[in-house]
Amino acid sequence: MIAAGAACGISVAFGAPIGGALFAYEISKPNTFWTFSMLWRVFMATCTSVLTYSILNCLVTNAPLSTATGASLKFGQVTFFGYNEILDLPAAIILGIIGGLLGALFIFTAFKLAIYRKKYINTNLKKILECVIFAIVTTSCFYLVVVLRTNQCVASTETVPFAK
């Protein structure tokens, strides 16, 4: 029931029933209670929750009955800039290759760090110190990225209506 509730919450937030079901499965993957039939039950619960949210949202906002706005999180207005062209395909392939290589590098690094951590970080004090240092370095990097990009954004007032 907890896995189904978490899956329904994620799927309603993003309007993605399959994503919610897979999220719940992946989060609880080390557990052995997942069966194929349970995955289908969770998927049906996520579909029902997204459909129910879409209908209730249309009724509350007096909008026409539609399942197109089935997500509770809205990330701004979608604008139409033009159709995809065949020239977009090489860029997508290059981005896929770069993403795959970065993913492989991340897994390799995580594997090597896991071996190092198991070997050298073996006391509670070392584990706490590692966590604190990691938190400081991570927050410093995120803060510096924001500071370096200060006053770089330009507000756009022009919107292009969606067209077919």
C-alpha positions as CSV (number, residue, x, y, z in Angstrom):
1,M,0.0,0.0,0.0
2,I,2.9,2.4,0.8
3,A,4.5,1.7,-2.6
4,A,1.2,2.3,-4.4
5,G,0.7,5.5,-2.5
6,A,4.2,6.8,-3.3
7,A,3.7,5.8,-7.0
8,C,0.4,7.6,-7.1
9,G,1.8,10.7,-5.6
10,I,4.7,10.8,-8.1
11,S,2.5,10.0,-11.1
12,V,-0.1,12.8,-10.2
13,A,2.7,15.3,-9.6
14,F,4.2,14.7,-13.0
15,G,1.2,13.3,-14.9
16,A,3.2,10.1,-15.7
17,P,1.6,6.9,-14.5
18,I,4.3,4.6,-15.9
19,G,7.0,6.8,-14.3
20,G,5.3,6.7,-10.9
21,A,5.0,2.9,-11.0
22,L,8.6,2.5,-12.1
23,F,9.8,5.0,-9.4
24,A,8.1,3.0,-6.7
25,Y,9.6,-0.2,-8.0
26,E,13.1,1.2,-8.2
27,I,13.0,2.8,-4.8
28,S,12.0,-0.5,-3.1
29,K,14.1,-2.7,-5.4
30,P,16.1,-4.4,-2.7
31,N,12.9,-5.8,-1.2
32,T,11.8,-9.2,-2.3
33,F,8.0,-8.6,-2.0
34,W,7.7,-7.2,-5.5
35,T,6.0,-9.5,-7.9
36,F,4.8,-9.0,-11.5
37,S,1.2,-8.9,-10.4
38,M,2.0,-6.3,-7.8
39,L,3.6,-4.1,-10.4
40,W,0.4,-4.2,-12.5
41,R,-1.7,-3.3,-9.5
42,V,0.5,-0.3,-8.7
43,F,0.4,0.7,-12.4
44,M,-3.4,0.5,-12.4
45,A,-3.5,2.6,-9.2
46,T,-1.3,5.3,-10.8
47,C,-3.4,5.3,-13.9
48,T,-6.5,5.7,-11.8
49,S,-5.0,8.5,-9.7
50,V,-3.8,10.5,-12.8
51,L,-7.2,10.1,-14.4
52,T,-9.1,11.1,-11.3
53,Y,-6.8,14.2,-10.8
54,S,-7.3,15.2,-14.4
55,I,-11.1,15.0,-14.1
56,L,-11.3,16.8,-10.8
57,N,-8.9,19.5,-12.0
58,C,-11.1,20.1,-15.0
59,L,-14.2,20.4,-12.8
60,V,-12.6,22.8,-10.4
61,T,-11.1,25.1,-13.0
62,N,-14.3,24.9,-15.3
63,A,-12.1,23.8,-18.1
64,P,-13.3,21.4,-20.8
65,L,-13.0,17.7,-19.8
66,S,-9.5,16.6,-20.9
67,T,-6.7,14.5,-19.7
68,A,-4.1,16.6,-21.4
69,T,-3.4,18.6,-18.2
70,G,-3.0,15.7,-15.9
71,A,0.0,16.9,-13.9
72,S,-0.2,19.0,-10.7
73,L,3.3,20.4,-11.2
74,K,3.4,23.0,-14.0
75,F,6.8,24.0,-15.4
76,G,5.7,27.2,-17.2
77,Q,3.9,27.7,-20.5
78,V,4.9,25.5,-23.4
79,T,5.7,27.4,-26.5
80,F,5.9,26.2,-30.1
81,F,9.1,27.0,-31.9
82,G,8.9,24.9,-35.0
83,Y,8.9,21.3,-36.2
84,N,11.8,18.9,-35.7
85,E,14.0,18.5,-38.7
86,I,16.2,15.7,-39.9
87,L,19.2,17.9,-38.9
88,D,18.2,17.5,-35.3
89,L,19.0,13.8,-35.4
90,P,22.8,14.1,-35.4
91,A,22.6,16.4,-32.4
92,A,20.4,13.9,-30.5
93,I,22.8,11.1,-31.3
94,I,25.8,13.1,-30.1
95,L,24.0,14.1,-26.9
96,G,23.1,10.4,-26.4
97,I,26.7,9.3,-26.8
98,I,27.9,12.1,-24.4
99,G,25.3,11.1,-21.8
100,G,26.2,7.4,-22.1
101,L,29.9,8.1,-21.6
102,L,29.2,10.4,-18.7
103,G,27.0,7.7,-17.1
104,A,29.7,5.1,-17.6
105,L,32.3,7.5,-16.0
106,F,29.9,8.0,-13.1
107,I,29.4,4.3,-12.5
108,F,33.2,3.6,-12.8
109,T,33.9,6.4,-10.3
110,A,31.2,5.3,-7.9
111,F,32.5,1.7,-8.0
112,K,36.1,2.8,-7.3
113,L,34.9,5.1,-4.5
114,A,32.9,2.3,-2.9
115,I,36.0,0.1,-2.8
116,Y,38.0,3.0,-1.2
117,R,35.2,3.7,1.3
118,K,34.9,0.1,2.4
119,K,38.7,-0.1,2.8
120,Y,39.5,3.2,4.6
121,I,36.3,4.7,6.0
122,N,35.5,2.1,8.7
123,T,34.8,4.0,11.9
124,N,31.8,6.1,12.8
125,L,33.9,9.3,13.1
126,K,35.3,8.8,9.6
127,K,31.8,8.2,8.2
128,I,30.4,11.4,9.8
129,L,33.4,13.4,8.7
130,E,33.0,12.1,5.1
131,C,29.4,13.1,5.1
132,V,30.1,16.6,6.5
133,I,32.9,17.2,3.9
134,F,30.8,15.9,1.1
135,A,27.9,18.2,2.1
136,I,30.2,21.2,2.4
137,V,31.8,20.6,-1.0
138,T,28.5,20.0,-2.7
139,T,26.8,23.1,-1.3
140,S,29.8,25.2,-2.1
141,C,29.8,24.1,-5.7
142,F,26.1,24.7,-6.1
143,Y,26.4,28.1,-4.5
144,L,29.4,29.1,-6.7
145,V,27.5,28.1,-9.8
146,V,24.7,30.5,-8.8
147,V,27.1,33.3,-7.9
148,L,28.9,33.0,-11.2
149,R,25.7,33.2,-13.2
150,T,24.2,36.2,-11.3
151,N,22.5,38.7,-13.6
152,Q,22.9,36.6,-16.6
153,C,19.2,35.9,-17.3
154,V,17.1,38.0,-19.5
155,A,13.3,37.9,-19.1
156,S,11.4,37.2,-22.2
157,T,7.9,38.7,-22.7
158,E,7.3,37.3,-26.1
159,T,5.3,34.0,-26.3
160,V,4.5,32.1,-29.4
161,P,1.1,30.4,-29.4
162,F,1.0,26.7,-30.0
163,A,0.1,25.8,-33.6
164,K,-0.1,22.6,-35.5
